[in-house]
Amino acid sequence: MDNAEVQKKCEDFLRSLGVPGFIIFGWKKGEPVQGQQAEYGVVSSYHQVPKEAAMKGMTWALADFVKRSF
C-alpha cells in the first residue's frame, strides 16, 4: 500500500470510532531489496482534535518511544 491509501484508511478508522482522536501509524512497505534496508511509511491523522492537542500527544509519543528505545 502507498501512503495515500494508508492515510485514507487511518482517516476512515478515526471517523468510524465516533470520538475525537488522532493516530500516528507506521508500517513496513515491503521486503528490502538485496543490500538495502527495508522501506517504512509513516502517516498521521487527526479527527475533531485541536491541532495543539494532537501535537502535544505526538510529542509525548515521540518522547516515550525514544525513552523506551535508547
N, C-alpha and C positions, 0 to 999 in steps of 0.2 A: 504494500500500500504506500502511496505517496503522502506527503504532508497534508495536502488539501483534503484527501479522503479521511485521514485520521482526525484532522481538525473538525470536519463536519460531524463525524461520529461522536467526538467529545462534546460538541455543542448540543447535538441531539440528546445525548445521555444526560447532560445537565438539565435541559428543559424537561426531560421525562421524569426527573426526580420531583419536580414541582416545588422546589425550595431554592432560595438564592444560594449560589455556591461558585467555587472555582476549582479548576483542576490543572495540574501540570502532568503531562504524560510523556514518557519516553519509551522507545521501542527499538529493537534491532531490526534493521531494514532487510537484512538477508545475510547469507553466508559471505565471509570475506573472500576476495579474490586472492589467489595464491601470492604470498609475500606482502600482503597489505592487511591492515586492521579492518574489522567489520565496520560498517556504517550504521550510525544510530540517528534516529529522528527525535525531535522534542517539539511538542506543541503545548500551548496553554490556552485556556478559555475561561471566561467568567460569565455568569448569568445573574443579572439583577444584584450584583455586588458592587459597591463603590470601588473605583479603581484603587483608591488608597488602601482599602481593606484587603483587596487582592494582593497588592504589592507587599503589604505587611505580612500576609500569610506566605507569600512566595519567599520573602526574605527569611522568615522563620524556617521554612522548609529547607532552604539552601544552607543556613547555619547548622541546622540539625543534621543534614546529610554530611557536611564537612566534619562536624564533631564526631560522627559515628565512623566515618571513613578513614580519618587520619588520627 
